[in-house]
Amino acid sequence: MTYYLIAGERSGDLHGANLVRAIRQYDPAANCRAYGGEQMEAAGAVLVRHYREMAFMGFLEVVKNLGTIRRIMRECQADLLAHRPDVLILIDYAGFNLRMARFAKKHGIRVFYYISPKVWAWNQRRALKIKANVDNLFTILPFETEFFSRYDYKVEYVGNPLLDALSEFRPDPAFCEKMGIDARPVVALLPGSRHQEITSILPAMLQVVAQFPAYQFVVGTVSNLPKDLYDNLLANYPAVIRVEDAAYDLLHIATAALVTSGTATLETALLNIPQVVCYKTTGISYAIAKHLIAVPFISLVNLIVNREIVKELIQNDLTPNQITTELRRILPGETGRTVQLDGYVEVQKKMGGPGASERAGRLMVEDLKMHR
């Protein structure tokens, strides 16, 4: 059978790659075509377009790039019709993928959604669009089943694929030596994987370095962004080390972390590293988001347990003084550290165990065989 996958960012590429491998366990002859990245390509999918051309963040950024987004969507729609797969599999990336779902449904192509758009966070009635255009929704967060039941929409909860990636992670024992990380305890800086995230958030993170001379600060960088972006931002911080595409190795040796809101906050929690969640966007994007957001938190860690476990420093709260205060609270010997680590236990219990990718792949193949 033929599968067409669309992911619009780095984490979607990772989960899409694991899904492709899982599909092939149950359909060895699977033919996969994708909008994604290197990881989906390495898993065996034919890569049509890289997600770096599509990763626009924030309302203003999307509006500024509407022409590009529309052109890419038209090309994607044409490619979908040219290959007419057995199924279109959408991975998060709501703005683009919900439109592709409607297009595919209109043209008689079966639609699966893996990793639901965060419709529970804002504009919740988009759940009705998903119900109308998506044949089967495979969710990864425990509270999503109850949310979609409010719209009389039954979903398949498969567990979280991050647990698959973490179960396969094997730390590099020579990591610190290879990267030139000294004997001081490490504070990991994870500023995101999008250009706008990094330019908005990394400078604020870096401003606290001088307040913690007993610690080594290490930035997790990503290879899908140009090196000169990091060069410019780190020019005045020669002691700060950078490591590329090695977030798990970095977190494994970290004492604490400053993390941009997103998937990385949950990864950090699952690796038991105390953290401060950081987020900042343009003033216009923040004003719109604040008006629309329907949940009390932005980090997945807090959302999963529906209470504050990790401190969220958002927009105007993301200042050097606030970051310094909150980082101090989670260092060894501080009560804030113990409280946060205890909260992580609750998160991990709610998340369950690994196997999400395998379960999703099996259910997708079974569904397609049943509807052939």
C-alpha positions in Angstrom: 0.0 0.0 0.0 1.0 3.6 -0.4 1.3 6.2 2.4 1.7 9.9 2.1 3.0 11.7 5.2 3.2 15.4 6.1 5.2 16.8 9.0 6.0 20.5 9.2 8.7 20.6 11.9 11.6 18.7 13.5 9.8 16.7 16.1 7.2 15.6 13.5 10.0 14.4 11.3 11.3 12.2 14.2 7.9 10.8 15.0 7.1 10.3 11.3 10.3 8.3 10.8 9.4 6.0 13.7 5.9 5.6 12.3 7.3 4.7 8.8 9.4 2.0 10.4 6.4 0.7 12.4 4.2 0.6 9.3 6.8 -1.4 7.5 6.7 -4.0 10.2 3.1 -4.8 9.2 3.3 -3.8 5.6 6.8 -4.7 4.3 6.0 -3.5 0.8 4.8 -0.1 2.1 5.6 2.8 -0.3 6.0 6.0 1.6 6.2 9.6 0.3 6.7 12.5 2.6 6.9 16.2 3.3 9.3 16.0 6.3 13.1 15.8 6.9 16.2 13.7 7.0 14.9 11.3 9.6 11.8 10.3 7.5 14.0 10.0 4.5 16.5 7.7 6.4 13.5 5.6 7.4 12.8 4.9 3.8 10.3 7.6 2.7 10.8 9.5 -0.5 11.3 13.1 0.6 9.3 15.6 -1.5 10.0 18.8 0.5 12.0 19.6 3.6 10.1 20.9 6.6 12.6 23.8 7.0 10.8 25.5 4.1 7.5 25.3 6.0 8.4 26.0 9.7 6.8 29.4 10.3 6.0 30.2 13.9 3.5 32.7 15.3 0.6 34.5 13.7 2.6 37.4 12.3 5.2 35.1 10.8 2.5 33.0 9.1 0.8 36.2 7.7 4.1 37.5 6.3 4.7 34.2 4.6 1.1 33.4 3.4 2.2 33.5 -0.3 4.9 30.9 0.3 2.6 28.7 2.4 -0.2 28.8 -0.3 2.3 28.0 -3.0 3.7 25.0 -1.1 0.1 23.8 -0.3 -0.9 23.9 -4.0 2.2 21.9 -4.9 1.5 19.4 -2.1 -2.1 19.0 -3.3 -1.0 18.5 -6.9 1.6 15.9 -5.8 -1.0 14.1 -3.6 -3.4 13.8 -6.5 -0.6 12.7 -8.9 0.3 9.8 -6.6 -3.1 9.1 -5.1 -2.0 7.1 -2.0 -4.1 4.7 0.0 -3.9 7.1 2.9 -2.7 10.6 3.8 -1.1 10.6 7.3 -0.9 14.0 8.9 1.5 14.7 11.8 0.6 17.7 14.0 1.3 21.0 12.1 -2.4 22.1 12.3 -2.7 25.2 10.0 -1.4 23.3 7.0 -2.5 19.8 7.7 -6.1 20.6 8.5 -6.5 22.1 5.1 -4.8 19.1 3.5 -7.2 16.8 5.4 -10.2 18.6 3.9 -8.6 18.5 0.4 -7.8 14.8 0.6 -11.3 14.0 2.0 -12.9 15.9 -0.9 -10.9 13.8 -3.4 -11.7 10.5 -1.8 -8.4 9.8 -0.2 -8.5 8.2 3.3 -7.1 10.5 6.0 -5.3 9.6 9.3 -4.0 12.1 11.8 -1.1 11.1 14.1 -0.3 13.5 16.9 -3.4 15.7 17.1 -3.3 19.4 16.5 -3.5 21.2 19.8 -7.2 22.1 19.3 -7.7 21.7 23.0 -5.4 24.7 23.6 -7.3 27.3 21.5 -10.2 27.5 18.9 -11.5 24.2 20.3 -14.3 23.9 17.8 -11.7 22.9 15.2 -12.3 19.5 16.7 -15.4 19.4 14.5 -13.2 20.0 11.4 -11.1 17.0 12.5 -14.2 14.9 13.0 -15.5 15.8 9.6 -12.3 15.3 7.6 -10.2 12.7 9.4 -11.1 9.1 9.2 -9.0 8.1 12.2 -7.2 10.2 14.8 -4.3 8.6 16.7 -3.6 10.7 19.9 -0.5 10.7 22.1 -1.6 12.7 25.2 -3.8 11.0 27.9 -6.2 13.9 28.3 -7.1 14.1 24.5 -9.5 11.1 24.6 -11.8 12.9 27.0 -11.5 16.2 25.1 -12.6 14.7 21.8 -15.4 12.7 23.5 -17.1 16.0 24.1 -17.5 16.2 20.3 -18.8 12.6 20.1 -15.5 11.7 18.3 -13.8 8.4 19.3 -10.0 8.5 18.9 -7.3 5.9 19.2 -4.9 6.7 22.1 -1.6 5.0 21.3 0.7 6.5 23.9 3.5 9.0 23.4 6.2 8.3 20.8 8.7 10.3 22.9 8.8 7.2 25.1 9.9 5.1 22.1 12.7 7.5 21.3 13.8 7.7 25.0 13.7 3.9 25.4 16.1 3.6 22.4 18.5 6.3 23.6 21.9 5.1 24.7 24.1 7.9 26.2 27.6 8.4 24.8 30.0 7.8 27.7 32.6 10.0 26.0 30.2 12.9 25.3 31.7 15.5 27.6 35.2 14.7 26.5 34.3 15.0 22.8 32.4 18.3 23.3 35.0 19.9 25.6 32.6 20.1 28.5 34.5 20.6 31.7 34.0 19.2 35.2 31.5 21.8 36.4 27.8 20.8 36.6 26.0 21.6 33.4 23.0 23.9 32.7 21.5 22.9 29.3 20.0 25.6 27.1 17.4 24.2 24.6 16.2 27.3 22.7 14.1 25.4 20.1 14.5 24.4 16.5 12.9 27.3 14.6 14.7 30.5 13.6 12.3 32.8 15.3 12.3 30.8 18.6 16.1 31.0 18.8 16.4 34.7 18.0 13.6 35.5 20.5 14.6 33.2 23.4 18.3 32.3 23.3 19.5 35.9 24.1 17.4 35.9 27.3 18.8 32.6 28.3 22.4 33.7 27.7 22.0 36.8 29.8 22.0 34.7 33.0 25.3 32.9 32.3 27.4 35.3 34.4 25.2 34.7 37.4 26.2 31.0 37.7 30.1 30.9 37.5 30.1 27.4 39.1 28.1 26.0 36.2 29.0 25.2 32.6 26.3 26.4 30.1 25.8 24.3 27.0 23.5 25.1 24.1 21.7 22.4 22.1 21.8 23.5 18.5 20.1 21.9 15.4 21.6 21.2 12.1 18.6 22.4 10.1 19.4 26.0 11.0 22.5 27.9 9.7 25.5 27.9 12.0 26.0 31.7 11.6 22.7 32.2 13.4 24.3 30.7 16.5 27.6 32.4 15.8 26.0 35.8 16.0 24.0 35.1 19.1 26.9 33.4 21.0 29.6 35.9 19.9 29.8 37.5 23.3 29.7 34.2 25.2 32.9 32.4 24.3 32.7 30.1 27.3 29.3 28.7 26.3 29.7 25.4 24.4 27.3 24.3 21.7 26.4 20.7 20.8 24.5 19.9 17.6 21.6 17.4 17.3 22.4 15.8 20.6 19.7 17.0 23.0 19.3 13.7 24.8 23.1 13.4 25.4 23.1 17.0 26.6 20.2 16.5 29.0 21.7 13.2 30.2 24.7 15.1 31.7 22.8 18.2 32.7 22.0 19.3 36.3 19.2 21.7 35.1 17.8 23.1 31.9 16.3 26.2 30.4 13.9 24.9 27.7 11.7 26.6 25.1 8.1 25.6 25.4 7.3 22.6 23.1 8.1 18.9 22.9 11.5 19.5 24.6 9.8 20.3 27.9 8.2 16.9 28.0 11.5 15.2 26.9 13.3 17.0 29.7 10.8 15.9 32.3 10.9 12.3 31.1 14.7 12.4 31.5 14.3 13.8 35.0 16.1 17.1 34.5 14.6 20.0 36.5 13.8 22.9 34.1 12.5 26.4 33.6 10.2 26.7 30.6 10.8 29.8 28.4 8.7 31.3 25.7 8.6 34.6 23.8 7.2 35.6 20.4 6.3 38.8 18.7 4.1 41.3 20.5 1.3 40.8 18.0 1.4 37.0 18.0 1.4 37.0 21.8 -1.6 39.3 22.0 -3.6 37.2 19.6 -2.5 33.9 21.4 -3.4 35.3 24.8 -6.9 36.1 23.6 -7.4 32.7 22.1 -5.7 30.3 24.5 -8.2 28.1 26.3 -5.9 26.2 28.7 -4.1 27.4 31.8 -0.5 26.3 30.8 1.7 26.2 27.7 4.0 23.4 28.7 3.0 19.8 28.1 4.4 18.9 31.5 1.9 21.0 33.3 -1.0 20.3 30.9 -0.7 16.5 31.5 -1.2 16.8 35.2 -3.3 20.0 35.0 -1.2 21.8 37.6 2.1 23.8 37.7 5.1 21.5 38.1 7.5 23.5 36.0 7.7 27.3 36.1 6.6 29.0 32.8 8.3 32.3 32.0 6.2 33.7 29.1 6.8 36.9 27.1 7.4 39.8 29.5 8.2 37.5 32.3 11.2 36.1 30.4 13.7 38.5 31.9 17.3 37.8 33.2 16.1 38.4 36.8 13.2 36.0 36.6 15.3 33.3 34.8 18.0 33.7 37.4 15.5 33.4 40.3 13.7 30.3 38.8 16.9 28.6 37.8 18.4 29.0 41.3 15.2 27.3 42.8 15.8 24.1 40.9 19.6 23.6 41.5 20.8 20.9 43.9 20.0 21.5 47.5 16.9 23.7 46.8 13.4 22.6 47.7 12.1 23.6 44.3 14.2 20.9 42.7 12.7 18.2 44.9 9.2 19.4 44.3 9.7 19.4 40.6 11.3 15.9 40.5 8.4 14.6 42.6 6.0 16.1 40.0 7.8 14.3 37.2 6.9 11.0 38.8 3.2 11.9 38.3 3.8 12.9 34.7 5.6 9.6 33.9 2.8 7.5 35.5 0.2 9.3 33.3 2.3 8.8 30.2 2.6 5.0 30.4 5.3 3.1 28.6 6.8 2.9 25.1 5.3 1.4 22.0 3.3 4.3 20.6 4.9 4.1 17.1 4.4 0.3 16.8 0.7 0.6 18.0 -0.1 3.4 15.6 1.6 1.7 12.7 -0.2 -1.6 13.3 -3.6 0.1 13.7 -3.1 2.1 10.5 -2.2 -1.0 8.4 -5.2 -2.9 9.9 -7.6 -0.1 9.1 -6.4 0.2 5.5 -6.6 -3.6 4.9 -10.2 -3.5 6.3 -11.2 -0.7 4.0 -9.6 -1.9 0.8 
